[in-house]
Amino acid sequence: MNIDNFIYAHHKAVWVRMFRGPLNIARRFCRKYRIILGEKIGLPVPREFTMKLEWLKHFDKNPLMPEYADKVEVKRHMSKIIGDEFLIKTLGVYDKASEIDFDKLPNKFVLKTNNASGTNIIVADKSKLDIDSAREKLDLWLKQKFGEKEHEWQYLQIKPKILCEEFIETEDGELSDFKFFCLNGKVRFAWKDIGRFTKNKARAIFDAGWNRIPMTLFTRNYEGDVPKPKNYEKMVEIAEKISQPFKEVRVDLYNVDGKIYFGETTFFSGDLFFRPRKYNKIWGDMLDLGIERRSER
């Protein structure tokens, strides 16, 4: 089995567990890269985007990261930075699922935990919701230590809560979600998922000028055309404004028929799934950790 097939065949969590044990950070850092990609990496100056993300996980402890990763707390920051007009309405915040009064919620809404990724319950019709199952799922998510396996320390600093938000959608029912990769305060890349919640999900990736890039990241490449969204330049402006305190952050924005909404901020997004792999180096060249210049002195 070649290395590309190996990476696709095994989930990240499998090989992350291989590196638990007495190895120090630097040795684990190099060994993981060598075994998975079959290439050597030197310290202390990583070059590829993948390894720069690993460096950031272990050595960049920006105190704002937990607050921006917290889906409840980040709204306080966004209110000051970009304004309330770009925020999805909050319908409630709860410490446990039993506190949710479903009778008082509208017919459509979204429930999510604030301290993880992918822990969402999208309710398009409340009459079809299994409330007991939803409560059980939310309470289970609250107990999870998300980020521990991947060394994403920012999630472990968050006090778990449940966030209920207004349901937003376009006229055709397809929510347009755009993800902006910001490196050193500038949007460098963006992607849009097509069929986001289906088995046929595909992804289109662009540079900052909305020029298509022939690459994949995590999932298959979308073959069709993806029109530039309304107010795209404003979306870039908002993403860059949000990203200023960080070396690397992904800013997710929704575009509902030209109306822009803030979604979330995510750190350390990218990892090993660049195809073709040359883009690992191309992206890495655009991310300045601030250690390259020191190493050359």
N, C-alpha and C positions, 0 to 999 in steps of 0.2 A: 504494500500500500504506500503510495507516495505521500508527501507531507501535506499537500492540499486536501487529498481525500481524508487523511487522518484528522485534520482540523475540522472538516465538515462533519465527520462521523462521530466526533466526541464533543460533548458539551463542555463549555469552559470550566464548570464546577468540578468535572472529573479530574482534569489535570491540575487544577489549583490545589486539590487535596493531596496530590503527590508531593507537594513541597512543604507540607507541615513537618515540623520536627526541629532539631537543634541547629539547622543551618542559619547563619546570620542573614540579614537582609541582602547584602551585596552578593553573597554566594547563591542564594535562592534566585535572585534577580537574573544572574547570568545563566544559571543552570536551566531554569524554566525556558528561557529564550533558545538555548542551544538544543534542548531535547525536542521542543515543539517545532521549531522552524529549521533546525539543522544548521544554524549559523551561530557564530560566536559574537559576543558583544563585549566591548571593553568598558570598564568603569574608570573614572567617574563621569565620562561624557557620553551618554546615549545619543544616537543619531536618528534612529527610526522613531516614528510616531508612537508605535506600540511601547517601546522601551521608555520613551519620554513620559508616557502616561504612568508607567510603573514607578518611575522616579518621582513623579508628582504625588502619587499615592503615599509614598513613604516619607518624603522629605518636604512637601509643601503643606504646611498646617495653617493655612489662612483661616483665621477665626470666623470669617464670614461664611465659609463653606457650609457648616451645619445649618446656619440660618437660611441660606439660599436653597439648600436641599430640602428643607422643611416646607411642605406644601401649604402649611398654614402661616408660618412666620414670614415666608418670602413675600407674601402679599403686603405686609407692612412696609417692606423695603420698596416694592414696586409702586406702591401708592406715592411715595416720595420721589422716586426716580422717573417714572413715566406717567403717573397720574391714574386716578381711579377709573377713568373712562376706558382704559385698556384691560381692566380686571373683570373676570367672570364673577358674577354675584355669588357671595357666600350665603347659603341657606341655613347653615348650622355647623357647629364644631362640638365634638363629643369625646369624652374620655373612654366610653365603652358603648357597645352597640345597644344595650338596653335603654340608654338615654334617648335614643332616636324615637320621636313620635311620628310615625309614618302617616298618620291621619292628617297631620298638619302640613305635610309636604305636597307639592304639586304633582300632577300626573307624570311629569318627566323630570328627572334629576340624575345627578351622578354622585356616587359615594366612593371615597378613596381614603386610604390611610396616608398620613403625612410623612411617613418615615421609610418609604420603600418605593420601588418601581414596579409597575404592572399590577398593583393591588387596587383594581378599580371595579366597581359595579355600575354599569350603565343601564339606567332604567328609562326605557322609552314608553312604557305603559305600566303604571303602578299596579293595575288590576291583575297583571300577569306575574308579578313579583312574588316569589316564595320568601316571605319576610323572615321566617325562622331560619331558613338556610342562609339568607343574607347576613343576619345577626351572627350566626355561627362562623361564617367565613370571615367577617370583619374582626371578630374577637380573636380568631386564630392568627390573622395577619398582624394584629397588634402585639402579639407575643413573639413574633419572629424577630431574630436579630439580623435584619437585612444588612448586607454589606460586609459581614464578618468574613465570609469565605474569600471575597475578592479584595480584601484589605481596603474597602471603601469606608474609612474611619468616620467620615462626616455623618453617615446615617446612624451610627451608634451613639452620637451625641444628642439625638433628637428625642424629645419626650413624645411617645406614640399617642396620636389622636386620630379621630375620624373626621374627615371634612366632607360636607355635603355642598355641592355647587349646582347652580342653574344648568339646565341642559341646553346646549347651543347646537345648532345645525344649519346647514345651507338649505336652500329651497328644494334641492334634489335629494336631501337626506344624507349626503356624503360630507362629513366634516373634514375640512381642509386643514391639515396639520403640517406645518413646515418647521423643520429643525435646522437651526443655524449654528454651524461650528465656528466659534469665535476663538482666535488664538492671539494672545497679547492685545486684546481689545479691538480686534478687527475681524469682521466676517470673512472667512476664507472659503467656506463651502456651505452648501445648503442641500437638504434633501426633502423629497415629498414621497410619502407612501401612498400607493394605490391599492384599494381593497384592503385597507388596514386591518380589519377584523375578520378577514376571510382566510381560507386555506390557500388562496391564490395571491396572497399579498406580494407586491413587487415594489421596487424602490427606484426612483430617478434621482440622480445626484448631479449637482450643478456647482460651478464656481460662483464667486460673489456677483458676477455680472449676469447670472442666469444662463450661462453657456453649459450645455450638457457635457458631462465627463463620462467616458466609457469605462466605468468601474462599478463594482458591487461592494457593499458593506453589510454583512450579516445575512442579507437575503438576496433573492435573484433580481436582476436588472429588469426594469420595466421597458418594454420595447416601443411603446407608443409615444405620441407627442404629449408634452405637459406644458400648457400655456403659462406664461408668466402671470402670477397673481396680481390682482388690482392692488395698488399702493405698495408694490414690492419694495421700492426705495425707502418708504417709511418703515417697513418691517426691518430692513437692514439697519436703519438708523436706530430703531428701538433696541434691536439685539446688541448692537455695539455699545449703546449707552448702558445697558444692563451688565455687559461683560467687563467693564473697565477695571474692577478690582482684582481680576483673575488672569492667570497665564493661559488657562484653558477652561472653557465652559461651553456647553451646548445649550442654546436658548430655543425653547419651543414656543412657537406662536401659532395661533389659529387665525384663519382668514375666512370670515363669513360674508361672502358677497361684498368684499372690500372693507368690511369692518374688522379691525385687528383686535385680538385678545391675547393676553399673556397666558401661556400654559404652565411651563415649569422651567427650571434650570437643572441641568444634569452635568456632573463632573466625571471625568475619566471615561468618556464614551468613545468607542472605536475599537480598541483591543486588537486581536489577531486576524480579523476577518477581511483584510484588504485583498481584493482581486481585481486586476493583477497586483501582485505584491509590490511592484515598483512604487505604488502610491503610498505605501508605508513610509518610504524615504521622502517622497515629495511632500507629504503632509508634515513629516518630521522636520524638514528644512524650514517650514514656516512657523514652527513653534520654538521660541527662544526661552530657554529655562533660566537664562542669566548665569549659567555656569560655564558655557562655552567660552566666553570671553576671558573668564578668570583662568581657565585651563590653558589658555594660549599665552599667558604672560610669562 
